[in-house]
Amino acid sequence: MNPFWAILLTLASVSVGSGLCLWLLHKVRDVHATVWIAGHIACPMIRILVLLSVVSLVYPAIDGQSSSIDFWMVLGHQGQFNDLLNILFFAGLMLAFIPVVSHPVFALPIQSILTIALVFSWQYADRVDSLQLLPSLATQLKIVGYLLLAYLATRRGSLYLSRWLDEKYAIQGSIRLVADALYLVLQVPVMMIYCSFLRLQLGA
């Protein structure tokens, strides 16, 4: 898919997911227990679904002959969709307790790369003799360098935008939601870098 359309559809997916989370937090803002459920369970699951939609747009970069539909077809095989949801949800919980990578600028791309790696292994395990899912050192350096730039470029913007949303919708803690939305969009180049690494294994 053309990178322009991938980014445009990513913006649309992130906008819908973020809007739904904001609506949920606004509706349940007066009930503390429900706010916790919305913030720690419902919104993370919505974020994972948005992440999957974004990954599905970029995933065809691995193989020019495939499409986003192929991504969902792989997940629809033998309950792998549910397996992936569980893996990503618990991966998000684990990353939250690890210093540095708990920040969404690192956590979300890690989840995206994990998604691509799993789907790639499920799809191509029988076609490639020995799959190499861990990115090369050069690829890792490219990814880390880009993530640091993304973090520096957006940390102020996410803070100001979250304050405006908190005041407008009478909610608290939208900073994580805003940051996640920004980093979901900005991680598209990271996924493209990783997909290019995997593409080499297919001789494409």
N, C-alpha and C positions, 0 to 999 in steps of 0.2 A: 504494500500500500504506500502511496505517496506520503512522505512525512508530514506534509501540510494537512492532509485529511486526517492522519493519525492524531496530530495535535488538536485539530478542530473537534474531532469526535471525543477525544480525551477531555477537552474543556467542557463539552456537553455532558459527558458522563459524570465528571466531578461536580459540576454545577447541580445536577439532579440529586446526586448522593448527598452533597453538603446541604442542599436545601431541605432534603428530607430529615436529616439529622437536626438541623436548626429548628425545624417545625416540631419534631418530637421533644426536643429540650424545652422549647417554648410552651408546649402543651402541658408538660408534666412538671414545670418549674416550681410548683407549690408543694409537691410531695417529694420529700427528700429521698425516700427509698426508691421511688420510681425514677427520679433523676439519676440515681446511681446505676440502675438497671439500663436506662437509656444511654448513659455515658460510657458504661463499661462493657455492655453486652450488645445492645441493639446497634449503636453507632459503629463499633468495631466490625460487626458483621456486615453492615451496609458498606463500610470502607473496604472490606475484603471483596465484596461483590463488585464494587466500582473498580478496585484494583484488577480483578479478573477481566473485566470488560476492557480495561486499558491494555492489559497484557495481550488479550486476544487480537487487538488491533496491530500490535507490534510483532507478535509471534511469527506471522508469515514472512518476516524478513529473513528467517532461517532458511526457508526454501521458497524460492520465487514462484513455484508452481502450486503452493498451498494457499489457503485463505483462512480468515478468521473462523469460518464454519468448521474447518478441520480441527481447530483448537478445541471447540466445544464438542465435537464428535469424539475426540480422544477422552475428554472428561466424562462423556456420557457412557463410556465403556466400563461395565462391571463395577459400578459404584465409585468410580474414581473421583467424581465431582465431590461427593460427601467426604471422601478421604482427604482431598485437597483442602476443603473448607476447614476440617478439623486441624490439619497440619498448620495451616496459616493462622488460625485463631490461637492455637497454643504457641506457635512461634512468636506471635505478637506479644503474648503474655511473658514469654521467656526473655525476649529482647528488652522488655520494659525494665527488667532488673539488672541489665548489663550496662555499666557506665559507657558513655559515649554513643554506642550504637542504639541506645534507647531513644535518642533523638530521631524524630521522623525523617530527617534528611538522610539518615542511614538505615533506619528500620524498614521504611517502606521499600526502598530499592532492594534490600536484602530479601524481603518477602516476594518481590517481583522476580528477582533472579532465581529464588527457590522455586517459584511457580514455573518459570520457563524451564529450569533444569529438570523438574519432575515430569512435566508434560513431554519434553524432548526425550527423556529416557523411556517413557511409556510408548511413545510413537516410534522411536528409531532403535530400540534395543535389539530388535531382530535384524536390522539392516546394517548396523555398524558393529564391527568386531569388538572394539574396546572404546566405550564412550568416555570422554574426558569432560566432566562437568565443572570441575574447579577451574576457574579462569586462569590464564597464564599470568605471570608477573606483570608483563606489559599491559595486559587488559586490566588487571587490578589497579595499577597506577593510574591509568586513564579514568577509571570509574571513581576512584578516591579523589583525584584532582578535580573532576567535574563536580562531585558532591560538595566539596569544600567551597567551590565558587558559587554553587547554588545556595548554600547556607549563608554565605556572606552577603549575597545579593538580595536575599529575601527576609532576613531575620527582623529588620526594622519594619518592613512593609506588613508582615504578618502580625506584628504587635499592634500597630496602629489600626489595622483592619479589624482585629479581634475586639479591641476596645470599642470601636464604633458599633459592632454587632451586639456586644454585651449591653450597651446603652439603648440601642434601638429596640431590641427584642426582650429586654429585661431578663437576661440570662447571665450565667457566669461560666467562665472557663472555656470560651469559644476559641481560645488561642490554639489549642491542640487541633481542633477541627479546621481552622483556617490554615494552619501550617501544613496539615495533612493534604488539604486540597491543593495548596501551592506545590508541594513536593510530589504529589501524584502527577501533576502536569509536567513538572521539571524533570521527572525521572525517565521520561520517554527516551532521551539520548542515552541514558545508562542502559536501558533495555536494548537499544539498538547496538550498542557496543558489545554487549554480551551475546546477542543473537549473531553478530558478525563472527565472534569467536567460535560459536557452535557451528555456524555455516561452513567453516573451513573443514570440519570433520566429515561433511557430506560431499566434499569435493565440488561444492557449488561455487 
